[in-house]
Structure formats: C-alpha cells, structure tokens
C-alpha cells in the first residue's frame, strides 16, 4: 500500500506543492531578516558587507592541502620519470650486464627521487631571487627521463645495439643520473611566456604546430633531435646562469639592496 501511495500522481503533486510552499516561506523569512537589518542603519549595513576573515584552521588546512598535492605530484613523477624508464632500459639493454645493470637502473630511479625531493624543498625558499626561477638546479626529471631513453629511440630508427653496446648504455644512463642530482643550472624557460610581443604570437603558434606535426609524423627522429639538442644546450644554460650570477650583486648595489642577500 505504501508503494502505491509513493507512486500515486496525486500524492506526488501534493508533496511537490508542500515543498514549494515551504521554499517560499523560507525566502520570505530571509527577505524580512535582510530588511530588518537594513532598517537598523549604516552600522548594520556595514556589518552585512564586511567580509569575515577565514578561520586560521582553514588557512592552515589549505596550506597543508597544497603541500600534500605537491607530494602526490612528486610521487607520480617518480613513477613516470624514474621507475618506468629504469625498468624499460633494464629490459632493453642493461639486463645483459646482470647485477651491474640492475644497480645502475636502481641508481637512476633513486636519482629521480632525490631530484624531486630537492625541487619541493626549494619551492619553500622565500629568499630565492626572482631571476633564478628561470633555471633548474640539475636536470629536471622529465628531461632526464626523455634523454635517458635516447638509446631506445636510436634502436627504433634501425641502429642495432648488440650485447657489446650494453656497457656504453650503462655509462650513458649513469651520466644522466648524475646530471639529475647535480647542481648544474639548466634553463627552465618558465618566464618566457609571461610577456610575448604581439608580432611573435603568430610565428610561435606556427612553430608549435609544425613541431607537433613533426613529432607525430616522425616521432623517434624528433625525440632524438630534441634529446641531442637539450644535451648540447646544457653548457649554454650553465654559462648564462654564471653570467647572471656575476651581474646580480652589481644590480643590487645600484638598487640600494644588500648584495649579500643574493647569496
């Protein structure tokens, strides 16, 4: 009998009508309350318009959420850029060296974990100069994973890697791992897109479309070219960093700041 009443159209109509009446009563009560506050004068209106400060617990909870988000993001990066390339390279060539190859693959994964931990720690440094945001400390994790897979790209292009090539691949992967945990400054390009001249918008857009088309049409050729260009450009980025580091104390002296604060 209850099921019949629940599905009865008349019962449903009465229920909807009661809900509408109660909603109108609530809205009328809210309007009356606002009218009474406005009638009290400017002080009441100011109290209504004055924003309430966020509770301290909410602020702290928001900061904690941000830190937790960064930790989860770093964990995902560790799996994607550390564990996955290490396992792929071990299955591709390093397994020929048995335990030594596995040790180097493990070193590569650990180097990525250390790199990501240092990156998170540096984000909380309030004294870091603004211009240093253009540079990473050491090779970033995505670039390290991409360049470490260079032997695999060459293999798909037809360059055969026999068992004798495994030591060379081991040395190469170990070198990339050392660059990842090193303090060599590498250009990040984070602030390049902040202010783009109007005349450069269309050329940059066309270049991006062309690069995407080449990557889709010739994936391994493009990855080899990008990896090689990145490795060749590392000394250039380090030289620019040293030049800007030498000019930083002079710029602070001209602006009246303490040069020691840039260290």
Buried (B, 14 or more C-beta within 10 A) or exposed (E): EEEEEEEEEEEEEEEEEEEEEEEEEEEEEEEEEEEEBEEEEEEEEEEEEEEEEEEEEEEEEEEEEEEEEBEEEBEEBBEBBBBBBBBBBBEBBBBBBEEEBBBBBBBBBBBBBBBBEBBEEEEEEEEEBEBBEBBBBBBBBEBBBBBBBBBBBBBEEEEEBEEEBBBEBBEBBBEBBBBBBBEBBBBBEEEEEEEEEEEEEEEEEEEEEEEEEBBEEEEBBBBBBBBEEBBEEBEEBBEBBEEBBEEBBEBBEEEEEEEEEBE
